[in-house]
Amino acid sequence: MIWLTWRQFRAQAITAAAALAAFAIVLAAAEPSLSGVYHSSGLASCHGTACTGLAGTFINDLSSGAGIAGVPETSYMILYFLSVVVILIAPAIIGIFWGAPLIARELEAGTFRLTWNQSITRTRWLAVKLALIGVAAMAVTEAFSLIQAWWAAPIGKAVGLGGGGSIFSETRFGVFVFPTHGITPLGYAAFGFALGVTAGLLVRRAIPAMAITLAIFAAAQLITPLVRPNLFPTSQTVTTIAATGANVSLNANPRLAFTATTVPGHPGAWIISSEGVNATGQPVSSVPAACESLIPQTNVTHVGRGPTTSAPGPNALNNCVASHGIRVAESYQPASHYWPLQLSETGMYLALALALAGFCFWRLNRRRS
């Protein structure tokens, strides 16, 4: 049965190995150049607060010449962007081309009548297929992730030290960085593969099963960032506006909004939310009357020269709001919660994959033809 699985799966296995080899060769060829920029920036030997400025310089060197709105234009940006995209879509591709045809092609071509009437039971047939190909799917996806993490390690260190800008601005909790590093690719690969197998079993035709797999997997990837902050209990703190590096901004009404950038005493924390509160801990949504005169007003003063801002700048508004006892309440995930969150998200998708596999065993054994 193992030999037969290999015979049927070898084309996909060879394609995956070739893609993985090409990915590794491209990043290995680009690594000396990235390491050269990293060492010339002084980051490798810096200590303390001096590293923040060097990290910013390093990121700027990598993204120099970047286009409007951070569109990747330099070779480093393009390679970083493409490598992350490859890891993001790898589980979906596995589900589409490895999972969806696994049972669907047997049903569609009618070969199931021969395959499932031999001495090997349906349960064993499916168990071998899911185990071997599922493990291969997880191994390939994690290999992509590890290779990219090795190449991008200097970028990750610089971002962790406070550097950022353009496409390199995401920390390890970022919406694109988190699911492509650590152990989460294992969970995504297992889920994508099991989802494809389940879709093929239910739809019984490979092409529609592929489309369904892609749609559901894409939806899962869009929903997960909304669920991720709640996979592990968050922490809360209330502190001054200055300590959080927050900037007071105004939405409609006018409504106060606080955009915090740091959590005092917790470097590298992932800030989930930040809002203004008064001395009693009650949320504050409006500007104190005494501070209304400090709200920046935008007026067009000269035709063709665009808007100009009158009234004091944001620092004056920040100071005035703070002087009225308004502080910032932050909800955050400390840096130490990175691996618990990784384990939680990976476990969630592995559980979904096992549930789908269990359904496939149940469904397959109930089929009479």
VOBA-1610 file (N, C-alpha, C; in pm, whole numbers, padded with zeros to 5 digits, always signed):
BEGIN
Met+00083-00121+00000Met+00000+00000+00000Met+00086+00126+00000Ile+00196+00121+00072Ile+00288+00236+00075Ile+00349+00257-00063Trp+00387+00145-00127Trp+00445+00156-00261Trp+00344+00213-00359Leu+00219+00169-00351Leu+00115+00218-00441Leu+00091+00367-00418Thr+00090+00408-00292Thr+00070+00550-00261Thr+00181+00634-00322Trp+00304+00584-00311Trp+00417+00656-00370Trp+00401+00664-00522Arg+00363+00556-00585Arg+00347+00555-00730Arg+00244+00658-00774Gln+00137+00670-00701Gln+00031+00764-00737Gln+00067+00908-00701Phe+00152+00923-00601Phe+00183+01056-00548Phe+00317+01111-00596Arg+00393+01032-00668Arg+00531+01072-00699Arg+00539+01200-00782Ala+00444+01223-00873Ala+00450+01345-00954Ala+00438+01469-00866Gln+00342+01467-00772Gln+00327+01579-00680Gln+00449+01594-00590Ala+00505+01480-00546Ala+00621+01484-00458Ala+00742+01544-00529Ile+00763+01505-00654Ile+00876+01559-00731Ile+00858+01708-00756Thr+00735+01748-00787Thr+00707+01890-00808Thr+00733+01971-00682Ala+00689+01919-00568Ala+00711+01989-00442Ala+00858+01998-00408Ala+00932+01889-00431Ala+01076+01890-00403Ala+01148+01991-00492Ala+01107+01998-00618Ala+01169+02094-00711Ala+01140+02238-00669Ala+01014+02263-00628Ala+00978+02398-00584Ala+01054+02436-00457Leu+01067+02341-00366Leu+01140+02367-00242Leu+01288+02392-00270Ala+01345+02315-00361Ala+01486+02335-00396Ala+01508+02472-00462Ala+01418+02510-00552Ala+01430+02640-00617Ala+01417+02753-00516Phe+01323+02739-00424Phe+01304+02838-00318Phe+01431+02853-00235Ala+01490+02740-00196Ala+01611+02742-00115Ala+01729+02803-00190Ile+01741+02769-00317Ile+01853+02820-00396Ile+01844+02972-00412Val+01724+03023-00441Val+01707+03167-00458Val+01740+03243-00330Leu+01689+03196-00217Leu+01716+03266-00091Leu+01862+03249-00048Ala+01920+03133-00074Ala+02061+03114-00041Ala+02151+03205-00123Ala+02113+03226-00249Ala+02192+03315-00335Ala+02181+03460-00290Ala+02065+03497-00231Ala+02045+03636-00187Ala+02095+03660-00044Glu+02124+03554+00030Glu+02162+03570+00171Glu+02291+03647+00192Pro+02398+03621+00116Pro+02522+03697+00139Pro+02504+03848+00125Ser+02422+03890+00030Ser+02399+04034+00011Ser+02325+04093+00130Leu+02221+04023+00178Leu+02146+04071+00294Leu+02235+04073+00418Ser+02316+03971+00437Ser+02407+03968+00552Ser+02509+04080+00545Gly+02552+04112+00423Gly+02647+04221+00408Gly+02589+04354+00452Val+02465+04381+00411Val+02399+04504+00454Val+02379+04505+00605Tyr+02344+04389+00660Tyr+02321+04378+00804Tyr+02448+04407+00884His+02558+04348+00846His+02683+04368+00920His+02739+04509+00900Ser+02723+04563+00780Ser+02772+04699+00756Ser+02691+04803+00833Ser+02567+04767+00871Ser+02484+04862+00946Ser+02527+04874+01091Gly+02605+04778+01142Gly+02649+04781+01281Gly+02555+04712+01377Leu+02443+04656+01326Leu+02346+04592+01414Leu+02402+04467+01483Ala+02493+04400+01415Ala+02543+04274+01469Ala+02621+04295+01599Ser+02675+04414+01621Ser+02759+04436+01740Ser+02706+04546+01832Cys+02586+04596+01806Cys+02535+04706+01887Cys+02477+04656+02018His+02462+04747+02113His+02405+04714+02244His+02317+04830+02290Gly+02210+04795+02361Gly+02126+04897+02423Gly+02043+04977+02325Thr+02018+05102+02365Thr+01928+05188+02286Thr+01987+05229+02152Ala+02118+05215+02138Ala+02180+05253+02010Ala+02130+05165+01896Cys+02080+05046+01930Cys+02037+04953+01825Cys+01913+05002+01751Thr+01830+05081+01818Thr+01705+05126+01755Thr+01733+05209+01631Gly+01825+05307+01644Gly+01858+05390+01529Gly+01924+05311+01418Leu+02011+05217+01456Leu+02077+05135+01355Leu+01977+05043+01285Ala+01878+04994+01362Ala+01775+04909+01302Ala+01695+04986+01198Gly+01660+05111+01231Gly+01588+05194+01136Gly+01669+05220+01011Thr+01800+05245+01028Thr+01888+05268+00913Thr+01896+05143+00825Phe+01907+05028+00889Phe+01915+04901+00815Phe+01790+04878+00731Ile+01673+04899+00791Ile+01547+04882+00717Ile+01538+04982+00604Asn+01580+05105+00629Asn+01577+05207+00523Asn+01669+05169+00408Asp+01784+05110+00440Asp+01875+05066+00334Asp+01812+04957+00248Leu+01737+04868+00313Leu+01674+04760+00238Leu+01560+04810+00150Ser+01491+04913+00196Ser+01374+04961+00122Ser+01401+05089+00045Ser+01526+05133+00035Ser+01556+05256-00038Ser+01516+05238-00183Gly+01447+05339-00233Gly+01396+05331-00369Gly+01257+05273-00376Ala+01197+05249-00257Ala+01062+05191-00256Ala+00962+05286-00320Gly+00860+05229-00378Gly+00759+05309-00446Gly+00653+05363-00354Ile+00547+05413-00412Ile+00437+05471-00337Ile+00366+05363-00257Ala+00328+05396-00134Ala+00250+05308-00046Ala+00318+05175-00019Gly+00452+05175-00022Gly+00524+05053+00013Gly+00517+04943-00090Val+00487+04977-00215Val+00485+04874-00319Val+00626+04820-00336Pro+00645+04688-00327Pro+00781+04633-00334Pro+00851+04670-00463Glu+00968+04734-00451Glu+01043+04772-00569Glu+01188+04727-00561Thr+01247+04727-00442Thr+01384+04681-00430Thr+01386+04529-00431Ser+01502+04472-00461Ser+01512+04326-00469Ser+01483+04262-00334Tyr+01526+04326-00225Tyr+01499+04270-00092Tyr+01350+04269-00062Met+01282+04376-00097Met+01139+04384-00071Met+01062+04282-00154Ile+01098+04269-00280Ile+01030+04176-00369Ile+01049+04034-00319Leu+01173+04001-00282Leu+01202+03865-00236Leu+01131+03836-00104Tyr+01128+03933-00015Tyr+01060+03914+00113Tyr+00911+03894+00091Phe+00853+03977+00007Phe+00710+03968-00022Phe+00675+03834-00085Leu+00750+03794-00186Leu+00719+03670-00256Leu+00739+03548-00166Ser+00843+03552-00082Ser+00868+03437+00005Ser+00755+03419+00107Val+00703+03530+00159Val+00590+03521+00252Val+00465+03471+00180Val+00442+03519+00060Val+00325+03475-00017Val+00332+03325-00045Val+00451+03276-00078Val+00467+03132-00106Val+00424+03049+00014Ile+00467+03091+00134Ile+00431+03015+00255Ile+00282+03026+00284Leu+00224+03142+00258Leu+00081+03160+00282Leu-00005+03073+00192Ile+00034+03062+00066Ile-00051+02990-00030Ile-00015+02842-00040Ala+00100+02800+00015Ala+00141+02660+00005Ala+00035+02564+00061Pro-00023+02589+00180Pro-00127+02497+00229Pro-00249+02490+00139Ala-00285+02604+00080Ala-00400+02605-00011Ala-00370+02523-00137Ile-00249+02539-00191Ile-00211+02462-00309Ile-00209+02313-00278Ile-00160+02279-00160Ile-00158+02138-00118Ile-00300+02084-00110Gly-00390+02162-00050Gly-00529+02118-00041Gly-00593+02101-00177Ile-00560+02192-00269Ile-00621+02189-00402Ile-00569+02073-00487Phe-00437+02056-00490Phe-00378+01960-00583Phe-00342+01826-00520Trp-00329+01822-00387Trp-00300+01696-00321Trp-00425+01637-00255Gly-00500+01723-00186Gly-00613+01674-00110Gly-00738+01649-00193Ala-00780+01749-00269Ala-00907+01739-00342Ala-00914+01620-00438Pro-00808+01587-00513Pro-00820+01474-00607Pro-00803+01337-00541Leu-00762+01332-00415Leu-00725+01205-00353Leu-00837+01102-00362Ile-00957+01137-00319Ile-01071+01047-00328Ile-01157+01081-00449Ala-01163+01211-00483Ala-01251+01254-00593Ala-01214+01187-00725Arg-01084+01170-00751Arg-01047+01109-00880Arg-01086+00961-00885Glu-01084+00892-00770Glu-01129+00752-00767Glu-01279+00743-00796Leu-01355+00835-00737Leu-01499+00836-00757Leu-01535+00881-00898Glu-01464+00981-00947Glu-01494+01039-01078Glu-01460+00941-01190Ala-01349+00869-01176Ala-01306+00777-01281Ala-01366+00638-01266Gly-01430+00612-01151Gly-01490+00481-01128Gly-01392+00376-01082Thr-01266+00412-01058Thr-01165+00314-01016Thr-01186+00268-00872Phe-01276+00336-00799Phe-01302+00295-00661Phe-01360+00153-00655Arg-01428+00111-00763Arg-01487-00022-00763Arg-01381-00131-00753Leu-01265-00103-00810Leu-01154-00198-00801Leu-01071-00172-00675Thr-01045-00045-00647Thr-00957-00009-00536Thr-01011-00056-00403Trp-01141-00039-00380Trp-01198-00067-00249Trp-01261-00207-00239Asn-01231-00292-00336Asn-01279-00429-00328Asn-01163-00528-00329Gln-01047-00484-00289Gln-00930-00569-00275Gln-00920-00615-00130Ser-00808-00682-00100Ser-00787-00731+00037Ser-00763-00618+00136Ile-00722-00500+00084Ile-00699-00383+00171Ile-00832-00312+00195Thr-00865-00290+00319Thr-00991-00226+00353Thr-00989-00078+00319Arg-01109-00020+00313Arg-01118+00124+00286Arg-01049+00204+00397Thr-01064+00159+00520Thr-01004+00231+00632Thr-00852+00233+00620Arg-00796+00118+00589Arg-00649+00113+00575Arg-00604+00195+00455Trp-00678+00185+00346Trp-00642+00261+00225Trp-00637+00410+00256Leu-00742+00459+00322Leu-00747+00601+00353Leu-00645+00640+00459Ala-00623+00552+00558Ala-00528+00584+00664Ala-00387+00601+00609Val-00347+00511+00521Val-00213+00521+00461Val-00201+00648+00378Lys-00304+00675+00297Lys-00301+00795+00212Lys-00291+00922+00297Leu-00378+00933+00397Leu-00378+01054+00479Leu-00249+01069+00558Ala-00199+00959+00612Ala-00078+00968+00694Ala+00043+01009+00611Leu+00069+00939+00502Leu+00189+00966+00423Leu+00184+01102+00354Ile+00073+01128+00287Ile+00065+01255+00212Ile+00047+01371+00309Gly-00027+01351+00418Gly-00045+01457+00517Gly+00086+01497+00582Val+00166+01398+00620Val+00297+01429+00679Val+00386+01500+00578Ala+00382+01455+00453Ala+00460+01522+00348Ala+00417+01666+00331Ala+00287+01690+00335Ala+00236+01827+00321Ala+00286+01916+00433Met+00281+01866+00555Met+00327+01944+00669Met+00478+01968+00661Ala+00553+01866+00620Ala+00698+01880+00612Ala+00740+01982+00507Val+00675+01978+00392Val+00710+02072+00284Val+00678+02215+00325Thr+00560+02237+00382Thr+00522+02373+00422Thr+00614+02427+00531Glu+00646+02344+00628Glu+00735+02389+00736Glu+00876+02413+00682Ala+00918+02335+00584Ala+01050+02357+00524Ala+01056+02493+00455Phe+00951+02531+00383Phe+00945+02665+00324Phe+00959+02771+00432Ser+00888+02752+00543Ser+00890+02849+00651Ser+01029+02861+00714Leu+01094+02749+00740Leu+01225+02751+00803Leu+01331+02817+00714Ile+01323+02788+00585Ile+01419+02849+00492Ile+01400+03000+00487Gln+01275+03044+00481Gln+01248+03188+00477Gln+01290+03255+00607Ala+01265+03188+00721Ala+01303+03244+00850Ala+01454+03258+00861Trp+01527+03161+00808Trp+01675+03169+00809Trp+01722+03289+00728Trp+01665+03306+00610Trp+01708+03418+00525Trp+01668+03552+00584Ala+01548+03562+00639Ala+01494+03690+00686Ala+01529+03718+00832Ala+01614+03638+00895Ala+01648+03659+01036Ala+01700+03801+01064Pro+01789+03857+00981Pro+01834+03995+01007Pro+01719+04096+01004Ile+01624+04076+00915Ile+01509+04167+00906Ile+01424+04156+01032Gly+01400+04033+01076Gly+01322+04012+01197Gly+01386+04075+01319Lys+01519+04065+01330Lys+01588+04125+01444Lys+01577+04277+01439Ala+01593+04335+01320Ala+01585+04481+01308Ala+01446+04532+01342Val+01344+04463+01296Val+01206+04503+01328Val+01181+04490+01478Gly+01234+04385+01539Gly+01217+04366+01682Gly+01285+04473+01764Leu+01390+04535+01709Leu+01461+04641+01778Leu+01402+04779+01753Gly+01296+04785+01677Gly+01230+04913+01655Gly+01238+04965+01514Gly+01312+04896+01427Gly+01316+04939+01287Gly+01189+04901+01217Gly+01155+04971+01115Gly+01032+04939+01043Gly+01008+05036+00931Gly+00923+04996+00842Gly+00890+05081+00729Gly+00856+04996+00610Ser+00761+05043+00532Ser+00719+04975+00412Ser+00676+04832+00443Ile+00722+04737+00365Ile+00678+04598+00380Ile+00743+04531+00500Phe+00848+04592+00555Phe+00920+04533+00667Phe+00868+04578+00803Ser+00753+04641+00808Ser+00706+04701+00932Ser+00641+04602+01029Glu+00606+04482+00981Glu+00535+04387+01067Glu+00628+04321+01168Thr+00580+04313+01293Thr+00651+04237+01395Thr+00616+04089+01379Arg+00667+04006+01468Arg+00640+03863+01456Arg+00495+03829+01488Phe+00419+03926+01543Phe+00275+03906+01564Phe+00194+03954+01444Gly+00259+04003+01341Gly+00190+04061+01227Gly+00099+03963+01156Val+00002+04017+01085Val-00101+03934+01022Val-00043+03845+00912Phe+00071+03882+00853Phe+00135+03798+00752Phe+00254+03720+00808Val+00322+03778+00906Val+00441+03713+00961Val+00403+03597+01053Phe+00304+03618+01139Phe+00270+03515+01237Phe+00231+03381+01173Pro+00141+03379+01073Pro+00101+03248+01017Pro+00204+03184+00925Thr+00314+03254+00896Thr+00415+03198+00806Thr+00543+03159+00879His+00545+03174+01011His+00665+03141+01088His+00628+03052+01207Gly+00729+03003+01274Gly+00704+02916+01388Gly+00647+02783+01345Ile+00546+02736+01417Ile+00488+02604+01388Ile+00350+02613+01324Thr+00298+02735+01309Thr+00164+02748+01250Thr+00153+02692+01109Pro+00260+02698+01025Pro+00246+02637+00892Pro+00211+02489+00897Leu+00251+02419+01005Leu+00215+02278+01019Leu+00063+02262+01028Gly+00002+02345+01111Gly-00143+02338+01127Gly-00217+02374+01000Tyr-00171+02479+00933Tyr-00237+02520+00809Tyr-00225+02413+00701Ala-00108+02349+00691Ala-00088+02245+00589Ala-00179+02126+00616Ala-00186+02084+00741Ala-00271+01970+00775Ala-00418+02002+00747Phe-00460+02122+00783Phe-00599+02161+00759Phe-00629+02172+00611Gly-00539+02235+00535Gly-00562+02249+00391Gly-00574+02115+00323Phe-00488+02021+00359Phe-00491+01889+00298Phe-00620+01815+00336Ala-00654+01814+00464Ala-00775+01745+00509Ala-00900+01808+00450Leu-00899+01940+00436Leu-01013+02009+00376Leu-01032+01966+00231Gly-00922+01956+00157Gly-00931+01912+00018Gly-00984+01771+00005Val-00935+01682+00092Val-00982+01543+00088Val-01132+01537+00117Thr-01176+01612+00217Thr-01318+01612+00253Thr-01405+01668+00141Ala-01359+01778+00081Ala-01436+01835-00030Ala-01446+01738-00146Gly-01337+01667-00176Gly-01340+01570-00285Gly-01434+01454-00256Leu-01437+01410-00130Leu-01525+01300-00093Leu-01672+01339-00104Leu-01704+01462-00067Leu-01843+01507-00069Leu-01890+01544-00209Val-01806+01613-00284Val-01846+01662-00417Val-01831+01554-00524Arg-01731+01465-00506Arg-01707+01352-00595Arg-01650+01391-00730Arg-01616+01516-00749Arg-01550+01561-00871Arg-01435+01652-00833Ala-01322+01632-00899Ala-01198+01698-00858Ala-01202+01850-00876Ile-01245+01897-00992Ile-01238+02042-01020Ile-01328+02121-00925Pro-01456+02086-00909Pro-01538+02159-00811Pro-01481+02149-00669Ala-01425+02033-00634Ala-01367+02017-00501Ala-01248+02112-00481Met-01171+02132-00585Met-01058+02225-00577Met-01106+02367-00550Ala-01212+02407-00622Ala-01265+02542-00605Ala-01321+02561-00464Ile-01391+02462-00414Ile-01447+02471-00279Ile-01336+02478-00174Thr-01232+02398-00193Thr-01118+02400-00101Thr-01055+02537-00095Leu-01033+02596-00212Leu-00972+02729-00216Leu-01059+02832-00146Ala-01189+02829-00171Ala-01280+02927-00112Ala-01284+02915+00040Ile-01296+02793+00090Ile-01305+02775+00236Ile-01173+02807+00303Phe-01063+02766+00243Phe-00932+02795+00304Phe-00905+02944+00306Ala-00939+03014+00199Ala-00921+03159+00195Ala-01005+03227+00302Ala-01128+03180+00320Ala-01215+03236+00424Ala-01154+03213+00562Ala-01098+03094+00584Ala-01036+03064+00714Ala-00918+03156+00741Gln-00839+03185+00639Gln-00725+03274+00657Gln-00768+03418+00684Leu-00882+03457+00631Leu-00932+03592+00657Leu-00991+03604+00797Ile-01051+03498+00845Ile-01117+03500+00976Ile-01017+03485+01090Thr-00913+03406+01069Thr-00818+03374+01177Thr-00756+03496+01243Pro-00714+03600+01169Pro-00657+03717+01239Pro-00754+03783+01336Leu-00885+03767+01314Leu-00984+03822+01406Leu-00996+03736+01532Val-00969+03608+01517Val-00980+03514+01631Val-00850+03509+01710Arg-00738+03527+01643Arg-00606+03506+01704Arg-00584+03580+01836Pro-00623+03707+01850Pro-00597+03775+01978Pro-00662+03708+02098Asn-00768+03630+02074Asn-00842+03568+02184Asn-00805+03422+02207Leu-00705+03372+02136Leu-00665+03233+02153Leu-00591+03211+02285Phe-00541+03318+02342Phe-00472+03311+02471Phe-00511+03436+02549Pro-00531+03424+02681Pro-00578+03540+02759Pro-00487+03662+02742Thr-00549+03776+02721Thr-00474+03901+02706Thr-00445+03964+02842Ser-00353+04058+02842Ser-00319+04135+02962Ser-00367+04278+02943Gln-00389+04348+03053Gln-00436+04487+03049Gln-00348+04575+03138Thr-00336+04698+03097Thr-00265+04796+03178Thr-00321+04934+03150Val-00308+05023+03247Val-00350+05162+03231Val-00231+05249+03266Thr-00192+05336+03176Thr-00075+05419+03199Thr-00091+05552+03127Thr+00010+05636+03137Thr+00000+05770+03080Thr+00012+05768+02929Ile-00035+05876+02869Ile-00028+05887+02723Ile+00117+05886+02676Ala+00203+05960+02748Ala+00343+05969+02708Ala+00413+05835+02717Ala+00382+05757+02822Ala+00450+05629+02842Ala+00419+05529+02731Thr+00301+05538+02673Thr+00262+05445+02568Thr+00303+05493+02429Gly+00354+05616+02423Gly+00387+05672+02292Gly+00263+05696+02208Ala+00149+05707+02274Ala+00022+05720+02202Ala+00008+05859+02141Asn-00065+05863+02034Asn-00098+05989+01970Asn-00249+06005+01973Val-00296+06117+02024Val-00439+06144+02031Val-00486+06190+01893Ser-00582+06120+01840Ser-00640+06159+01711Ser-00790+06168+01727Leu-00855+06224+01627Leu-00999+06250+01635Leu-01072+06181+01521Asn-01177+06112+01558Asn-01269+06059+01458Asn-01390+06151+01454Ala-01501+06102+01406Ala-01621+06185+01398Ala-01672+06220+01537Asn-01739+06326+01552Asn-01825+06374+01663Asn-01777+06496+01742Pro-01653+06525+01779Pro-01528+06451+01760Pro-01512+06342+01865Arg-01456+06233+01824Arg-01434+06119+01914Arg-01285+06097+01931Leu-01244+06081+02056Leu-01103+06060+02084Leu-01060+05918+02046Ala-00944+05908+01986Ala-00885+05778+01956Ala-00739+05782+02000Phe-00693+05675+02063Phe-00556+05669+02112Phe-00483+05555+02042Thr-00380+05589+01968Thr-00301+05489+01897Thr-00171+05469+01972Ala-00168+05367+02058Ala-00049+05339+02137Ala+00052+05260+02055Thr+00180+05286+02080Thr+00286+05217+02007Thr+00368+05124+02095Thr+00365+05143+02227Thr+00442+05058+02317Thr+00361+05027+02443Val+00402+04922+02511Val+00348+04887+02643Val+00463+04900+02741Pro+00457+04995+02835Pro+00567+05016+02928Pro+00606+04886+03001Gly+00734+04855+02997Gly+00783+04736+03064Gly+00765+04606+02988His+00707+04615+02868His+00683+04494+02789His+00725+04517+02643Pro+00855+04523+02618Pro+00900+04544+02480Pro+00857+04428+02390Gly+00818+04462+02270Gly+00776+04361+02174Gly+00636+04310+02193Ala+00559+04374+02283Ala+00422+04328+02306Ala+00334+04359+02185Trp+00231+04278+02169Trp+00133+04297+02062Trp+00014+04371+02121Ile-00004+04495+02080Ile-00114+04577+02133Ile-00241+04544+02057Ile-00340+04493+02129Ile-00467+04455+02068Ile-00559+04576+02055Ser-00567+04656+02161Ser-00653+04774+02158Ser-00600+04876+02258Ser-00635+05002+02235Ser-00599+05110+02328Ser-00709+05215+02324Glu-00749+05259+02443Glu-00855+05359+02452Glu-00829+05451+02571Gly-00888+05568+02565Gly-00872+05663+02674Gly-00968+05635+02788Val-00919+05651+02911Val-01003+05634+03030Val-00975+05750+03126Asn-01074+05782+03209Asn-01056+05889+03307Asn-01000+05831+03437Ala-00996+05914+03541Ala-00936+05873+03668Ala-01010+05756+03732Thr-01139+05741+03702Thr-01216+05632+03761Thr-01217+05506+03674Gly-01145+05512+03561Gly-01138+05396+03473Gly-01249+05388+03371Gln-01332+05491+03363Gln-01440+05493+03264Gln-01390+05539+03128Pro-01437+05478+03019Pro-01392+05519+02886Pro-01425+05665+02857Val-01336+05731+02789Val-01353+05872+02750Val-01355+05878+02598Ser-01458+05936+02543Ser-01471+05938+02397Ser-01473+06079+02338Ser-01480+06181+02423Ser-01488+06318+02370Ser-01372+06402+02423Val-01341+06506+02352Val-01233+06596+02390Val-01279+06687+02503Pro-01198+06702+02609Pro-01234+06798+02715Pro-01257+06936+02656Ala-01355+07007+02710Ala-01392+07139+02656Ala-01272+07232+02650Ala-01186+07225+02751Ala-01070+07316+02754Ala-00969+07286+02645Cys-00977+07168+02586Cys-00879+07129+02484Cys-00932+07145+02342Glu-01057+07185+02328Glu-01114+07194+02194Glu-01044+07295+02106Ser-00992+07399+02168Ser-00923+07502+02088Ser-00791+07451+02031Leu-00742+07338+02083Leu-00615+07283+02037Leu-00631+07179+01927Ile-00756+07152+01890Ile-00780+07055+01782Ile-00730+07115+01651Pro-00641+07046+01581Pro-00592+07099+01453Pro-00707+07117+01355Gln-00709+07233+01291Gln-00811+07263+01190Gln-00746+07271+01054Thr-00806+07206+00958Thr-00751+07206+00823Thr-00832+07300+00735Asn-00764+07397+00676Asn-00831+07495+00589Asn-00750+07511+00462Val-00819+07530+00352Val-00752+07557+00227Val-00729+07707+00218Thr-00603+07748+00223Thr-00571+07890+00227Thr-00527+07944+00091His-00474+07855+00008His-00428+07899-00123His-00470+07796-00228Val-00528+07845-00335Val-00570+07757-00442Val-00448+07692-00505Gly-00453+07559-00517Gly-00345+07486-00581Gly-00235+07444-00487Arg-00237+07492-00362Arg-00132+07455-00269Arg-00177+07352-00167Gly-00302+07308-00176Gly-00350+07205-00086Gly-00385+07260+00051Pro-00428+07173+00142Pro-00470+07217+00275Pro-00352+07250+00365Thr-00373+07344+00452Thr-00272+07377+00553Thr-00337+07364+00689Thr-00259+07330+00791Thr-00313+07306+00925Thr-00285+07426+01014Ser-00390+07477+01075Ser-00378+07585+01171Ser-00398+07531+01311Ala-00377+07611+01411Ala-00389+07571+01552Ala-00270+07485+01592Pro-00245+07468+01721Pro-00130+07391+01768Pro-00133+07248+01718Gly-00014+07185+01714Gly+00000+07049+01664Gly-00051+06947+01762Pro-00035+06818+01728Pro-00090+06710+01808Pro-00028+06700+01947Asn+00099+06741+01963Asn+00161+06732+02095Asn+00089+06819+02197Ala+00045+06936+02152Ala-00028+07025+02243Ala-00159+06962+02286Leu-00228+06897+02192Leu-00353+06829+02225Leu-00327+06711+02318Asn-00220+06635+02291Asn-00183+06524+02379Asn-00162+06571+02522Asn-00084+06680+02537Asn-00052+06732+02670Asn-00178+06782+02742Cys-00266+06847+02667Cys-00388+06901+02728Cys-00479+06787+02775Val-00496+06686+02689Val-00580+06572+02726Val-00522+06501+02849Ala-00390+06486+02853Ala-00326+06420+02967Ala-00341+06501+03094Ser-00339+06635+03081Ser-00350+06719+03200Ser-00487+06710+03266His-00585+06657+03195His-00719+06639+03250His-00738+06498+03309Gly-00626+06431+03332Gly-00632+06300+03397Gly-00669+06184+03308Ile-00671+06208+03177Ile-00705+06100+03084Ile-00581+06016+03058Arg-00596+05885+03072Arg-00486+05792+03051Arg-00524+05692+02941Val-00434+05601+02915Val-00456+05504+02808Val-00468+05364+02868Ala-00578+05298+02838Ala-00597+05158+02878Ala-00562+05070+02759Glu-00466+04981+02780Glu-00419+04895+02672Glu-00454+04749+02700Ser-00497+04680+02597Ser-00512+04536+02602Ser-00405+04479+02509Tyr-00326+04384+02557Tyr-00211+04341+02479Tyr-00174+04195+02507Gln-00097+04140+02416Gln-00036+04010+02434Gln+00114+04033+02454Pro+00168+03997+02570Pro+00312+04016+02593Pro+00394+03934+02493Ala+00519+03973+02476Ala+00606+03899+02386Ala+00619+03753+02427Ser+00607+03726+02558Ser+00618+03588+02609Ser+00501+03500+02566His+00395+03560+02514His+00279+03483+02470His+00291+03439+02324Tyr+00403+03468+02262Tyr+00418+03432+02120Tyr+00402+03281+02098Trp+00478+03202+02174Trp+00470+03057+02153Trp+00340+02997+02203Pro+00284+03042+02315Pro+00150+02993+02349Pro+00046+03021+02241Leu+00055+03138+02177Leu-00037+03169+02067Leu-00009+03079+01947Gln+00119+03055+01920Gln+00155+02964+01811Gln+00098+02824+01836Leu+00115+02775+01958Leu+00063+02643+01992Leu-00089+02639+01984Ser-00154+02747+02030Ser-00300+02751+02028Ser-00353+02749+01885Glu-00295+02831+01799Glu-00345+02836+01660Glu-00313+02708+01586Thr-00193+02654+01607Thr-00158+02528+01542Thr-00248+02416+01591Gly-00270+02412+01722Gly-00358+02310+01778Gly-00500+02320+01725Met-00548+02442+01707Met-00683+02462+01654Met-00696+02403+01514Tyr-00597+02429+01428Tyr-00606+02378+01292Tyr-00577+02228+01284Leu-00490+02178+01371Leu-00469+02033+01374Leu-00596+01962+01420Ala-00666+02021+01516Ala-00792+01962+01562Ala-00895+01961+01450Leu-00902+02069+01374Leu-00994+02074+01260Leu-00956+01968+01156Ala-00825+01953+01132Ala-00780+01853+01035Ala-00816+01712+01081Leu-00797+01683+01210Leu-00832+01551+01262Leu-00983+01527+01255Ala-01061+01632+01282Ala-01207+01618+01273Ala-01249+01589+01130Leu-01189+01657+01034Leu-01221+01632+00894Leu-01178+01492+00852Ala-01061+01449+00900Ala-01015+01313+00867Ala-01110+01209+00926Gly-01153+01232+01049Gly-01248+01139+01110Gly-01378+01132+01032Phe-01424+01247+00984Phe-01546+01249+00903Phe-01524+01169+00775Cys-01407+01182+00714Cys-01378+01109+00590Cys-01384+00958+00613Phe-01326+00911+00725Phe-01332+00767+00756Phe-01477+00722+00771Trp-01554+00799+00844Trp-01695+00764+00867Trp-01774+00763+00737Arg-01754+00866+00658Arg-01829+00879+00533Arg-01790+00771+00432Leu-01661+00744+00424Leu-01613+00648+00325Leu-01664+00507+00357Asn-01667+00473+00483Asn-01712+00338+00522Asn-01863+00323+00511Arg-01935+00432+00502Arg-02081+00423+00487Arg-02122+00411+00341Arg-02028+00441+00250Arg-02061+00432+00107Arg-02079+00286+00067Arg-02182+00261-00012Arg-02207+00127-00063Arg-02149+00107-00200Ser-02124+00218-00268Ser-02069+00206-00402Ser-01980+00326-00429
//
